[in-house]
């Protein structure tokens, strides 16, 4: 749990660190984004107990992306009914590419 009595400068560090970790693929990438060393990043994670903050955020972000990908796939399927034959063909190619069939036919 993050201490509610932290200073505004510490709150800024926590927010920046948490954001960098969530948007980065690796902790190395997060430390580069923050322009700090990996050991300093680990120190921040431990000092502010950020594991308990980061893990739920990462899970929520993954779930949100999953839902968005379903919406995108649904929209792509709708394009198969488009009046424009080029749009339909591109949608069909894209769907087949994404499921790995077109290159094998």
Residue frames as a rotation matrix with the C-alpha (Angstrom) as fourth column:
UNK 1
0.581 0.814 0.000 0.00
0.814 -0.581 0.000 0.00
0.000 0.000 -1.000 0.00
UNK 2
-0.269 -0.654 0.708 1.32
0.602 -0.687 -0.406 3.42
0.752 0.317 0.578 -0.92
UNK 3
-0.495 -0.023 -0.868 1.68
0.819 -0.345 -0.458 5.77
-0.289 -0.939 0.189 2.05
UNK 4
0.439 0.762 0.476 -1.00
0.860 -0.510 0.023 8.50
0.261 0.400 -0.879 1.83
UNK 5
0.814 -0.159 -0.558 1.40
0.225 -0.800 0.556 10.96
-0.535 -0.579 -0.616 3.53
UNK 6
-0.027 -0.872 0.489 3.94
0.938 0.147 0.315 11.03
-0.346 0.467 0.814 0.69
UNK 7
-0.300 -0.174 -0.938 5.15
0.014 -0.984 0.178 14.33
-0.954 0.040 0.297 -0.69
UNK 8
0.728 0.590 -0.350 4.02
-0.289 -0.198 -0.936 15.66
-0.622 0.783 0.026 -4.06
UNK 9
0.059 -0.777 -0.626 7.48
-0.998 -0.061 -0.018 15.00
-0.024 0.626 -0.779 -5.50
UNK 10
-0.790 -0.283 0.545 7.29
-0.345 0.939 -0.013 11.37
-0.507 -0.198 -0.839 -4.38
UNK 11
0.180 0.931 0.318 3.77
0.050 0.314 -0.948 11.09
-0.982 0.186 0.010 -5.79
UNK 12
0.602 -0.035 -0.798 5.12
-0.746 -0.379 -0.547 12.34
-0.284 0.925 -0.254 -9.12
UNK 13
-0.513 -0.849 -0.122 7.94
-0.854 0.491 0.173 9.76
-0.087 0.193 -0.977 -9.02
UNK 14
-0.544 0.385 0.746 5.41
-0.033 0.878 -0.477 7.00
-0.838 -0.285 -0.465 -8.28
UNK 15
0.549 0.822 -0.152 3.11
-0.145 -0.086 -0.986 8.11
-0.823 0.563 0.072 -11.11
UNK 16
0.361 -0.492 -0.792 5.95
-0.930 -0.252 -0.268 8.41
-0.068 0.834 -0.548 -13.63
UNK 17
-0.690 -0.680 0.248 7.48
-0.680 0.726 0.099 5.10
-0.247 -0.100 -0.964 -12.61
UNK 18
-0.256 0.694 0.673 4.19
0.044 0.703 -0.709 3.24
-0.966 -0.152 -0.210 -12.68
UNK 19
0.694 0.535 -0.482 3.29
-0.393 -0.279 -0.876 4.67
-0.604 0.797 0.017 -16.07
UNK 20
0.007 -0.790 -0.613 6.69
-1.000 -0.007 -0.001 3.84
-0.004 0.613 -0.790 -17.56
UNK 21
-0.773 -0.306 0.556 6.48
-0.392 0.919 -0.038 0.25
-0.499 -0.247 -0.830 -16.34
UNK 22
0.049 0.897 0.440 2.94
0.088 0.435 -0.896 -0.31
-0.995 0.082 -0.057 -17.61
UNK 23
0.794 0.309 -0.524 3.63
-0.430 -0.325 -0.842 1.10
-0.430 0.894 -0.125 -21.08
UNK 24
-0.086 -0.918 -0.387 6.99
-0.996 0.070 0.055 -0.66
-0.023 0.390 -0.921 -21.50
UNK 25
0.590 0.238 -0.771 7.58
-0.420 0.907 -0.042 -4.24
0.690 0.348 0.635 -22.57
UNK 26
0.238 -0.608 -0.757 10.49
0.705 0.644 -0.295 -4.71
0.668 -0.464 0.582 -20.15
UNK 27
0.789 -0.037 -0.613 11.88
0.509 -0.518 0.687 -3.10
-0.343 -0.855 -0.390 -17.03
UNK 28
-0.355 -0.933 0.053 14.98
0.757 -0.253 0.603 -2.21
-0.549 0.254 0.796 -19.03
UNK 29
-0.391 0.307 0.868 12.80
0.713 -0.496 0.496 -0.29
0.582 0.813 -0.025 -21.46
UNK 30
0.716 0.690 -0.105 10.99
0.574 -0.497 0.650 1.38
0.396 -0.526 -0.752 -18.53
UNK 31
0.383 -0.644 -0.662 14.28
0.629 -0.343 0.697 2.45
-0.676 -0.684 0.273 -16.95
UNK 32
-0.635 -0.599 0.487 15.44
0.757 -0.361 0.544 3.87
-0.150 0.715 0.683 -20.29
UNK 33
0.056 0.767 0.639 12.18
0.680 -0.498 0.538 5.76
0.731 0.404 -0.550 -20.66
UNK 34
0.900 0.292 -0.325 12.66
0.431 -0.476 0.767 7.22
0.069 -0.830 -0.554 -17.17
UNK 35
0.423 -0.847 0.322 16.36
-0.161 -0.420 -0.893 7.87
0.891 0.326 -0.315 -17.87
UNK 36
0.365 -0.336 0.868 17.39
-0.919 0.017 0.393 5.96
-0.147 -0.942 -0.303 -14.75
UNK 37
-0.677 -0.649 -0.347 19.36
-0.677 0.734 -0.053 2.75
0.289 0.199 -0.936 -14.20
UNK 38
0.026 0.672 -0.740 17.63
-0.113 0.738 0.666 -0.59
0.993 0.066 0.095 -13.75
UNK 39
-0.527 -0.223 -0.820 18.86
0.726 0.385 -0.570 -0.84
0.443 -0.896 -0.041 -10.14
UNK 40
-0.975 0.220 -0.013 17.31
-0.189 -0.865 -0.465 2.59
-0.114 -0.452 0.885 -9.44
UNK 41
-0.291 0.913 -0.286 14.06
-0.686 0.010 0.728 1.38
0.667 0.408 0.623 -10.97
UNK 42
-0.071 0.213 -0.974 14.11
0.403 0.900 0.168 -1.71
0.912 -0.381 -0.150 -8.75
UNK 43
-0.879 -0.278 -0.386 14.80
0.465 -0.329 -0.822 0.53
0.102 -0.903 0.419 -5.75
UNK 44
-0.751 0.655 0.087 11.71
-0.650 -0.756 0.082 2.60
0.119 0.005 0.993 -6.60
UNK 45
-0.061 0.743 -0.666 9.57
-0.343 0.611 0.713 -0.49
0.937 0.272 0.217 -7.05
UNK 46
-0.227 -0.100 -0.969 10.63
0.702 0.672 -0.234 -1.81
0.674 -0.734 -0.083 -3.66
UNK 47
-0.970 -0.217 -0.112 10.61
0.235 -0.697 -0.677 1.54
0.068 -0.683 0.727 -1.81
UNK 48
-0.642 0.766 -0.044 7.07
-0.762 -0.643 -0.081 2.40
-0.090 -0.018 0.996 -2.88
UNK 49
-0.578 0.386 0.719 5.78
0.026 0.890 -0.456 -1.20
-0.816 -0.244 -0.524 -3.03
UNK 50
-0.320 0.417 -0.851 4.78
-0.846 -0.530 0.059 -0.70
-0.426 0.739 0.522 -6.66
UNK 51
-0.987 -0.028 -0.157 4.33
-0.099 0.882 0.460 -4.40
0.126 0.470 -0.874 -7.47
UNK 52
-0.551 0.829 -0.097 0.92
0.650 0.354 -0.673 -4.24
-0.523 -0.433 -0.734 -5.81
UNK 53
0.066 0.532 -0.844 0.01
-0.259 -0.808 -0.530 -1.26
-0.964 0.254 0.085 -8.01
UNK 54
-0.485 -0.409 -0.773 1.57
-0.808 -0.130 0.575 -2.36
-0.336 0.903 -0.268 -11.30
UNK 55
-0.968 0.037 0.249 0.23
0.100 0.964 0.247 -5.91
-0.231 0.264 -0.937 -11.54
UNK 56
-0.105 0.992 0.065 -3.48
0.603 0.116 -0.789 -4.96
-0.791 -0.044 -0.611 -11.42
UNK 57
0.221 0.142 -0.965 -2.87
-0.484 -0.843 -0.235 -2.10
-0.846 0.519 -0.118 -13.87
UNK 58
-0.717 -0.562 -0.413 -1.09
-0.646 0.311 0.697 -4.43
-0.263 0.767 -0.586 -16.30
UNK 59
-0.779 0.498 0.380 -3.90
0.480 0.865 -0.149 -6.99
-0.403 0.066 -0.913 -16.02
UNK 60
0.200 0.889 -0.412 -6.52
0.303 -0.456 -0.837 -4.33
-0.932 0.043 -0.361 -16.64
UNK 61
-0.053 -0.303 -0.951 -4.59
-0.759 -0.607 0.236 -2.99
-0.649 0.734 -0.197 -19.64
UNK 62
-0.948 -0.317 0.040 -4.28
-0.231 0.767 0.598 -6.51
-0.220 0.557 -0.801 -21.10
UNK 63
-0.412 0.877 0.249 -8.00
0.669 0.476 -0.571 -7.11
-0.619 -0.068 -0.782 -20.67
UNK 64
0.290 0.502 -0.815 -8.84
-0.135 -0.822 -0.554 -3.76
-0.948 0.270 -0.170 -22.28
UNK 65
-0.440 -0.541 -0.717 -6.63
-0.802 -0.122 0.584 -4.58
-0.404 0.832 -0.380 -25.27
UNK 66
-0.916 0.155 0.370 -8.22
0.228 0.960 0.161 -8.01
-0.331 0.232 -0.915 -25.56
UNK 67
0.042 0.995 -0.093 -11.72
0.549 -0.101 -0.830 -6.48
-0.835 -0.016 -0.550 -25.68
UNK 68
0.210 -0.027 -0.977 -10.54
-0.561 -0.822 -0.098 -3.89
-0.801 0.569 -0.187 -28.22
UNK 69
-0.807 -0.553 -0.206 -9.09
-0.493 0.439 0.751 -6.66
-0.324 0.708 -0.627 -30.40
UNK 70
-0.568 0.699 0.436 -12.46
0.637 0.708 -0.305 -8.43
-0.521 0.105 -0.847 -30.39
UNK 71
0.383 0.699 -0.604 -14.15
0.153 -0.692 -0.705 -5.18
-0.911 0.178 -0.372 -31.45
UNK 72
-0.184 -0.550 -0.815 -11.57
-0.765 -0.440 0.470 -4.71
-0.617 0.710 -0.340 -34.21
UNK 73
-0.946 -0.149 0.287 -12.08
0.016 0.864 0.503 -8.26
-0.322 0.481 -0.815 -35.46
UNK 74
-0.116 0.984 0.136 -15.85
0.671 0.179 -0.719 -7.75
-0.732 0.008 -0.681 -35.47
UNK 75
0.372 0.204 -0.906 -15.44
-0.331 -0.882 -0.335 -4.56
-0.867 0.424 -0.261 -37.50
UNK 76
-0.633 -0.675 -0.379 -13.18
-0.634 0.171 0.754 -6.38
-0.444 0.718 -0.536 -39.97
UNK 77
-0.754 0.430 0.497 -15.79
0.497 0.868 0.004 -9.11
-0.429 0.250 -0.868 -40.44
UNK 78
0.262 0.881 -0.394 -18.44
0.334 -0.466 -0.819 -6.43
-0.906 0.083 -0.416 -41.08
UNK 79
-0.113 -0.395 -0.912 -16.28
-0.673 -0.645 0.363 -5.16
-0.731 0.654 -0.193 -43.95
UNK 80
-0.871 -0.162 0.465 -16.91
0.149 0.813 0.563 -8.47
-0.469 0.559 -0.684 -45.73
UNK 81
-0.010 0.951 0.310 -20.41
0.903 0.141 -0.405 -7.12
-0.429 0.276 -0.860 -46.46
UNK 82
-0.255 -0.152 -0.955 -19.20
-0.022 -0.986 0.163 -3.75
-0.967 0.063 0.248 -47.75
UNK 83
0.783 0.622 0.004 -20.64
0.040 -0.044 -0.998 -2.64
-0.621 0.782 -0.059 -51.11
UNK 84
0.507 -0.684 -0.524 -17.11
-0.861 -0.420 -0.286 -1.93
-0.024 0.596 -0.802 -52.40
UNK 85
0.952 -0.103 -0.290 -15.53
0.025 0.965 -0.261 -5.09
0.307 0.241 0.921 -53.79
UNK 86
0.050 -0.994 0.094 -11.99
-0.040 -0.096 -0.995 -3.82
0.998 0.046 -0.045 -53.02
UNK 87
-0.170 -0.033 0.985 -12.89
-0.934 -0.315 -0.172 -3.26
0.316 -0.949 0.023 -49.38
UNK 88
0.800 0.524 0.292 -14.40
-0.585 0.788 0.189 -6.75
-0.131 -0.322 0.937 -49.18
UNK 89
0.727 -0.581 -0.365 -11.32
0.167 0.665 -0.728 -8.30
0.666 0.468 0.581 -50.79
UNK 90
-0.232 -0.846 0.480 -8.93
-0.371 -0.379 -0.848 -6.46
0.899 -0.375 -0.226 -48.45
UNK 91
0.137 0.366 0.921 -10.98
-0.990 0.035 0.134 -7.49
0.017 -0.930 0.367 -45.43
UNK 92
0.966 0.243 -0.085 -10.96
-0.248 0.967 -0.065 -11.12
0.066 0.084 0.994 -46.57
UNK 93
0.349 -0.918 -0.189 -7.18
0.134 0.248 -0.959 -11.03
0.928 0.309 0.209 -47.13
UNK 94
-0.274 -0.446 0.852 -6.61
-0.712 -0.502 -0.492 -9.44
0.647 -0.741 -0.180 -43.73
UNK 95
0.523 0.545 0.655 -8.74
-0.841 0.456 0.293 -12.03
-0.139 -0.704 0.697 -41.95
UNK 96
0.951 -0.177 -0.253 -7.02
0.074 0.927 -0.368 -14.91
0.300 0.332 0.895 -43.71
UNK 97
0.055 -0.981 0.186 -3.60
-0.096 -0.191 -0.977 -13.43
0.994 0.036 -0.104 -42.96
UNK 98
-0.126 -0.080 0.989 -4.42
-0.915 -0.375 -0.147 -13.01
0.382 -0.924 -0.026 -39.28
UNK 99
0.650 0.375 0.660 -5.51
-0.634 0.748 0.199 -16.61
-0.419 -0.548 0.724 -38.88
UNK 100
-0.237 -0.950 0.201 -2.58
-0.617 0.308 0.724 -17.85
-0.750 0.048 -0.659 -40.95
UNK 101
0.308 0.444 0.841 -4.45
0.306 0.791 -0.530 -19.38
-0.901 0.421 0.108 -43.87
UNK 102
0.890 0.218 -0.402 -3.88
-0.267 -0.466 -0.844 -17.15
-0.371 0.858 -0.356 -46.90
UNK 103
0.113 -0.943 -0.314 -0.15
-0.971 -0.172 0.168 -17.78
-0.212 0.286 -0.934 -47.17
UNK 104
-0.573 -0.320 0.754 -0.80
-0.337 0.931 0.139 -21.56
-0.747 -0.174 -0.641 -47.18
UNK 105
0.456 0.847 0.274 -3.48
-0.012 0.314 -0.949 -21.67
-0.890 0.430 0.154 -49.88
